[in-house]
Amino acid sequence: MIPKIEPHKIDVCFACGTLDTEGLVVCSGFGAFSDSICMRCISEGREPYMEVVSYIANAGRWPDDINEDYQEEVRRQLRLHNKTEEEFAADVEQYNIFFNQTF
């Protein structure tokens, strides 16, 4: 039997930042992450922005090292987060600089 999945109160949506709303803990399509996500973001398929940045930063250079399917999904995520590819590329670069210096 498949259990019924019902939304519950979450303190914050990790994808959009909405506070005190209904949602679920869901796993990410961008790595081994699970986060509390509001029902609106779940319906949109919105991922937490920094998890997308982290995943791509660890996979290689944007967009050259990223396969076309993931490029398409990243671009969809950027539209959901109102980010440009230039902003995203800069965030990926900053992520790499930080973690290469820190560890």
Buried (B, 14 or more C-beta within 10 A) or exposed (E): EEEEEEEEEBEBBBBBEBEEBBBBEBEBBBBEBEBBBBBBBBEBEBBBBEBBBBBBBEBEEBBEEBEEEBBEBBBBBBEBBEBEEEEBBBBBBEBBEEEEEEE
